[in-house]
């Protein structure tokens, strides 16, 4: 049980590290190849971060939502 949880956590950590590394290397290569300015690369990182935060918040709201019936006894006395 604990071994499988450790395995999942380490795989998740590796995936996050690989994704961040890929993004940084890709942004750096765009600047190095003079396809974009540094400000463009940082703006892309900021936009991507805000996009990610928005989707994570939406996921949290949707998964934690509870469905109430119109005549739920706990809300009406």
VEXMI-309446 format. One record per atom (N, C-alpha, C, O, CB): residue number from 1; atom name; x, y, z. Coordinates in steps of 0.05 Angstrom, whole numbers, plus 32768, in hexadecimal, padded with zeros to 4 digits. Glycine has a CB too. Layout:
N
R roza vexti   px   py   pz
R  NUM    CA    X    Y    Z
...
! end
This chain:
77
R roza vexti   px   py   pz
R    1     N 8011 7FE8 8000
R    1    CA 8000 8000 8000
R    1     C 8011 8019 8000
R    1     O 800E 802A 7FEF
R    1    CB 7FED 8000 8018
R    2     N 8024 801B 8013
R    2    CA 8035 8033 8015
R    2     C 8048 8034 7FFD
R    2     O 804D 804A 7FF3
R    2    CB 8045 8033 802F
R    3     N 8051 801D 7FF4
R    3    CA 8062 801D 7FDC
R    3     C 8055 8027 7FC3
R    3     O 8061 8035 7FB3
R    3    CB 806D 8001 7FD7
R    4     N 803B 8020 7FC0
R    4    CA 802D 8029 7FA8
R    4     C 8028 8047 7FAA
R    4     O 8028 8055 7F96
R    4    CB 8012 801A 7FA5
R    5     N 8022 8052 7FC2
R    5    CA 801E 806F 7FC5
R    5     C 8038 807D 7FBF
R    5     O 8038 8093 7FB3
R    5    CB 8014 8075 7FE1
R    6     N 804F 8072 7FC8
R    6    CA 8069 807F 7FC3
R    6     C 806E 807F 7FA5
R    6     O 8079 8092 7F9A
R    6    CB 807F 8071 7FD2
R    7     N 8067 8069 7F98
R    7    CA 806C 8067 7F7B
R    7     C 805B 807C 7F6C
R    7     O 8065 8088 7F59
R    7    CB 8065 804B 7F71
R    8     N 8042 8080 7F74
R    8    CA 8031 8093 7F67
R    8     C 803B 80B0 7F6C
R    8     O 803C 80C0 7F59
R    8    CB 8014 8091 7F71
R    9     N 8044 80B5 7F84
R    9    CA 804E 80D0 7F8B
R    9     C 8068 80D5 7F7C
R    9     O 806C 80EC 7F72
R    9    CB 8053 80D3 7FA9
R   10     N 8079 80C2 7F79
R   10    CA 8092 80C6 7F6B
R   10     C 808E 80C9 7F4D
R   10     O 809B 80D9 7F40
R   10    CB 80A6 80AF 7F70
R   11     N 807B 80BB 7F42
R   11    CA 8074 80BE 7F26
R   11     C 8068 80DA 7F21
R   11     O 806E 80E6 7F0C
R   11    CB 8060 80A8 7F1D
R   12     N 8057 80E3 7F33
R   12    CA 804B 80FD 7F30
R   12     C 8061 8113 7F31
R   12     O 8061 8126 7F21
R   12    CB 8035 8102 7F45
R   13     N 8073 8110 7F44
R   13    CA 8089 8123 7F47
R   13     C 809A 8124 7F2E
R   13     O 80A2 8139 7F25
R   13    CB 809A 811C 7F5F
R   14     N 80A0 810D 7F23
R   14    CA 80B0 810B 7F0B
R   14     C 80A1 8118 7EF3
R   14     O 80AE 8125 7EE3
R   14    CB 80B6 80ED 7F04
R   15     N 8087 8114 7EF1
R   15    CA 8078 8120 7EDC
R   15     C 8078 813E 7EDE
R   15     O 807B 814C 7ECA
R   15    CB 805B 8115 7EDC
R   16     N 8074 8149 7EF6
R   16    CA 8075 8166 7EFA
R   16     C 8090 8171 7EF3
R   16     O 8092 8186 7EE6
R   16    CB 806D 816D 7F17
R   17     N 80A5 8164 7EFC
R   17    CA 80C0 816D 7EF6
R   17     C 80C6 816D 7ED8
R   17     O 80D2 817F 7ECE
R   17    CB 80D5 815C 7F05
R   18     N 80BD 8158 7ECB
R   18    CA 80C2 8156 7EAE
R   18     C 80B2 816B 7E9F
R   18     O 80BD 8177 7E8C
R   18    CB 80BA 813A 7EA4
R   19     N 809A 8171 7EA7
R   19    CA 808A 8185 7E9A
R   19     C 8095 81A1 7E9E
R   19     O 8097 81B0 7E8B
R   19    CB 806D 8184 7EA5
R   20     N 809E 81A7 7EB6
R   20    CA 80AA 81C2 7EBB
R   20     C 80C4 81C4 7EAC
R   20     O 80CA 81D9 7EA0
R   20    CB 80AF 81C6 7ED9
R   21     N 80D5 81AF 7EAC
R   21    CA 80EE 81B0 7E9D
R   21     C 80E9 81B4 7E7F
R   21     O 80F7 81C4 7E73
R   21    CB 80FE 8196 7EA2
R   22     N 80D6 81A6 7E74
R   22    CA 80D0 81A8 7E58
R   22     C 80C7 81C5 7E51
R   22     O 80D0 81D0 7E3D
R   22    CB 80BA 8194 7E50
R   23     N 80B6 81D1 7E63
R   23    CA 80AD 81EC 7E5E
R   23     C 80C4 8200 7E5F
R   23     O 80C5 8212 7E4E
R   23    CB 8098 81F3 7E72
R   24     N 80D5 81FE 7E72
R   24    CA 80EC 8210 7E75
R   24     C 80FF 820D 7E5D
R   24     O 8108 8221 7E52
R   24    CB 80FB 820B 7E8F
R   25     N 8105 81F4 7E55
R   25    CA 8116 81F0 7E3E
R   25     C 810A 81FA 7E24
R   25     O 8118 8206 7E14
R   25    CB 811D 81D2 7E3C
R   26     N 80F1 81F6 7E21
R   26    CA 80E3 8200 7E09
R   26     C 80E3 821E 7E08
R   26     O 80E8 822A 7DF3
R   26    CB 80C6 81F5 7E08
R   27     N 80DD 822B 7E1E
R   27    CA 80DD 8248 7E1F
R   27     C 80F9 8253 7E1A
R   27     O 80FC 8267 7E0C
R   27    CB 80D3 8252 7E3A
R   28     N 810D 8247 7E26
R   28    CA 8129 824F 7E22
R   28     C 8131 824C 7E05
R   28     O 8140 825D 7DFA
R   28    CB 813C 823F 7E33
R   29     N 8129 8237 7DF8
R   29    CA 8130 8232 7DDC
R   29     C 8123 8247 7DCA
R   29     O 812E 824F 7DB6
R   29    CB 8128 8216 7DD3
R   30     N 810A 824F 7DD1
R   30    CA 80FD 8263 7DC1
R   30     C 810C 827E 7DC2
R   30     O 810E 828C 7DAE
R   30    CB 80DF 8267 7DCA
R   31     N 8117 8284 7DD9
R   31    CA 8127 829D 7DDC
R   31     C 8142 8299 7DCE
R   31     O 814B 82AB 7DC0
R   31    CB 812B 82A4 7DFA
R   32     N 814E 8282 7DD2
R   32    CA 8169 827D 7DC6
R   32     C 8168 827E 7DA8
R   32     O 817A 8288 7D9B
R   32    CB 8174 8262 7DD0
R   33     N 8153 8274 7D9C
R   33    CA 814F 8274 7D7F
R   33     C 8145 828F 7D75
R   33     O 8140 8292 7D5D
R   33    CB 813D 825D 7D76
R   34     N 8142 82A2 7D86
R   34    CA 8138 82BD 7D80
R   34     C 811D 82BD 7D73
R   34     O 8117 82CD 7D62
R   34    CB 814C 82CB 7D6F
R   35     N 810D 82AA 7D7A
R   35    CA 80F1 82A9 7D71
R   35     C 80DF 82BB 7D82
R   35     O 80CA 82C4 7D78
R   35    CB 80E6 828C 7D70
R   36     N 80E7 82BF 7D9B
R   36    CA 80D8 82D0 7DAD
R   36     C 80EB 82E0 7DBF
R   36     O 8102 82D9 7DC2
R   36    CB 80C4 82BF 7DBF
R   37     N 80E0 82F6 7DCA
R   37    CA 80EF 8305 7DDE
R   37     C 80EB 82F7 7DF9
R   37     O 80DA 82E6 7DFD
R   37    CB 80E5 8323 7DDF
R   38     N 80FD 82FF 7E0C
R   38    CA 80FB 82F3 7E27
R   38     C 80DF 82FA 7E33
R   38     O 80D3 82E9 7E41
R   38    CB 8112 82FD 7E39
R   39     N 80D6 8312 7E2F
R   39    CA 80BC 831A 7E3A
R   39     C 80A5 8308 7E2F
R   39     O 8092 8302 7E3D
R   39    CB 80B6 8338 7E33
R   40     N 80A8 8300 7E15
R   40    CA 8094 82EE 7E0A
R   40     C 8094 82D3 7E18
R   40     O 807F 82C8 7E1D
R   40    CB 8098 82EB 7DEC
R   41     N 80AC 82C9 7E1D
R   41    CA 80AE 82AF 7E2A
R   41     C 80A3 82B1 7E47
R   41     O 8094 829F 7E4F
R   41    CB 80CC 82A6 7E2B
R   42     N 80A9 82C6 7E56
R   42    CA 809F 82C8 7E71
R   42     C 8080 82CD 7E70
R   42     O 8072 82C3 7E82
R   42    CB 80AC 82E0 7E7F
R   43     N 8077 82DB 7E5D
R   43    CA 805A 82DF 7E5A
R   43     C 804C 82C4 7E55
R   43     O 8036 82BF 7E5F
R   43    CB 8053 82F3 7E44
R   44     N 8059 82B3 7E44
R   44    CA 804E 8299 7E3F
R   44     C 804D 8287 7E58
R   44     O 803A 8279 7E5D
R   44    CB 805E 828B 7E29
R   45     N 8063 8289 7E68
R   45    CA 8063 827A 7E81
R   45     C 804D 8284 7E94
R   45     O 8040 8274 7EA0
R   45    CB 807F 827D 7E8F
R   46     N 804A 829E 7E96
R   46    CA 8035 82A9 7EA7
R   46     C 8019 82A1 7E9E
R   46     O 8008 829A 7EAE
R   46    CB 8037 82C8 7EA8
R   47     N 8015 82A3 7E84
R   47    CA 7FFB 829B 7E79
R   47     C 7FF5 827D 7E7E
R   47     O 7FDF 8275 7E86
R   47    CB 7FF9 82A1 7E5B
R   48     N 8009 826D 7E7A
R   48    CA 8006 8250 7E7F
R   48     C 8001 824A 7E9C
R   48     O 7FF1 8238 7EA3
R   48    CB 801F 8241 7E76
R   49     N 800F 8258 7EAE
R   49    CA 800B 8255 7ECB
R   49     C 7FEE 825C 7ED3
R   49     O 7FE1 824E 7EE1
R   49    CB 801F 8265 7EDB
R   50     N 7FE5 8273 7EC9
R   50    CA 7FC9 827C 7ECF
R   50     C 7FB5 8268 7EC4
R   50     O 7FA0 8263 7ED1
R   50    CB 7FC4 8298 7EC4
R   51     N 7FBA 825E 7EAC
R   51    CA 7FA8 824B 7EA0
R   51     C 7FA7 8231 7EB1
R   51     O 7F91 8226 7EB6
R   51    CB 7FB2 8244 7E83
R   52     N 7FBE 8228 7EBA
R   52    CA 7FBF 8210 7ECB
R   52     C 7FB1 8215 7EE6
R   52     O 7FA1 8204 7EEE
R   52    CB 7FDC 8209 7ED1
R   53     N 7FB5 822C 7EF2
R   53    CA 7FA8 8232 7F0C
R   53     C 7F89 8233 7F08
R   53     O 7F7A 8229 7F19
R   53    CB 7FB2 824D 7F17
R   54     N 7F80 823E 7EF2
R   54    CA 7F64 823F 7EEC
R   54     C 7F58 8223 7EE9
R   54     O 7F42 821E 7EF5
R   54    CB 7F5E 824F 7ED3
R   55     N 7F65 8212 7EDB
R   55    CA 7F5A 81F7 7ED7
R   55     C 7F5B 81E7 7EF1
R   55     O 7F49 81D7 7EF6
R   55    CB 7F6A 81E8 7EC1
R   56     N 7F70 81EA 7F01
R   56    CA 7F71 81DC 7F1A
R   56     C 7F5B 81E5 7F2D
R   56     O 7F4E 81D5 7F3A
R   56    CB 7F8D 81E0 7F28
R   57     N 7F56 81FF 7F2E
R   57    CA 7F40 820A 7F3F
R   57     C 7F25 8200 7F35
R   57     O 7F14 81F9 7F45
R   57    CB 7F41 8228 7F3F
R   58     N 7F21 81FF 7F1B
R   58    CA 7F08 81F5 7F10
R   58     C 7F05 81D7 7F17
R   58     O 7EEF 81CF 7F1E
R   58    CB 7F08 81F9 7EF1
R   59     N 7F1A 81C8 7F15
R   59    CA 7F19 81AC 7F1C
R   59     C 7F11 81A8 7F3A
R   59     O 7F01 8197 7F40
R   59    CB 7F34 819E 7F17
R   60     N 7F1D 81B9 7F4B
R   60    CA 7F17 81B7 7F67
R   60     C 7EFA 81BD 7F6D
R   60     O 7EEC 81AF 7F7C
R   60    CB 7F29 81C9 7F77
R   61     N 7EF0 81D2 7F60
R   61    CA 7ED4 81DA 7F64
R   61     C 7EC1 81C5 7F5A
R   61     O 7EAD 81BE 7F68
R   61    CB 7ECE 81F5 7F56
R   62     N 7EC6 81BA 7F43
R   62    CA 7EB4 81A5 7F38
R   62     C 7EB5 818C 7F48
R   62     O 7EA0 817F 7F4C
R   62    CB 7EBC 81A0 7F1A
R   63     N 7ECC 8183 7F51
R   63    CA 7ECD 816A 7F5F
R   63     C 7EC3 816C 7F7C
R   63     O 7EBB 8158 7F88
R   63    CB 7EEA 8160 7F60
R   64     N 7EC3 8184 7F87
R   64    CA 7EB9 8187 7FA3
R   64     C 7E9C 818F 7FA5
R   64     O 7E91 8192 7FBB
R   64    CB 7ECB 819A 7FB2
R   65     N 7E90 8193 7F8E
R   65    CA 7E74 819C 7F8E
R   65     C 7E62 8185 7F97
R   65     O 7E65 816F 7F8F
R   65    CB 7E6B 81A6 7F72
R   66     N 7E4F 818C 7FA8
R   66    CA 7E3B 8178 7FB0
R   66     C 7E20 817F 7FA4
R   66     O 7E1A 8197 7FA1
R   66    CB 7E39 8176 7FD0
R   67     N 7E11 816B 7F9E
R   67    CA 7DF7 816F 7F91
R   67     C 7DE2 816F 7FA7
R   67     O 7DE0 815C 7FB7
R   67    CB 7DF1 815A 7F7C
R   68     N 7DD2 8184 7FA8
R   68    CA 7DBD 8186 7FBC
R   68     C 7DA2 8183 7FAE
R   68     O 7D9E 818E 7F98
R   68    CB 7DBE 81A1 7FCC
R   69     N 7D90 8174 7FBA
R   69    CA 7D75 8172 7FB0
R   69     C 7D66 818A 7FB8
R   69     O 7D6D 8198 7FCB
R   69    CB 7D67 8157 7FBA
R   70     N 7D50 8191 7FAA
R   70    CA 7D41 81A9 7FB1
R   70     C 7D36 81A9 7FCE
R   70     O 7D33 81BE 7FDA
R   70    CB 7D2A 81AD 7F9E
R   71     N 7D30 8192 7FD8
R   71    CA 7D24 8190 7FF3
R   71     C 7D37 8181 8006
R   71     O 7D2E 816E 8013
R   71    CB 7D09 8183 7FF2
R   72     N 7D50 8189 8007
R   72    CA 7D63 817C 8018
R   72     C 7D5C 8183 8035
R   72     O 7D5A 819A 803C
R   72    CB 7D80 8185 8011
R   73     N 7D59 816E 8046
R   73    CA 7D51 8172 8062
R   73     C 7D66 8182 8072
R   73     O 7D5F 8190 8085
R   73    CB 7D4C 8158 806F
R   74     N 7D80 8180 806B
R   74    CA 7D94 818D 807A
R   74     C 7D94 81AB 8076
R   74     O 7D9F 81BA 8087
R   74    CB 7DAF 8182 8073
R   75     N 7D89 81B5 8060
R   75    CA 7D89 81D2 805B
R   75     C 7D6F 81E0 8062
R   75     O 7D6E 81F8 8066
R   75    CB 7D90 81D8 803E
R   76     N 7D59 81D0 8064
R   76    CA 7D3F 81DC 806A
R   76     C 7D36 81D1 8085
R   76     O 7D36 81B9 808A
R   76    CB 7D2B 81D5 8054
R   77     N 7D2E 81E3 8096
R   77    CA 7D24 81DA 80B0
R   77     C 7D06 81DD 80B3
R   77     O 7CFB 81D7 80C8
R   77    CB 7D32 81E9 80C6
! end
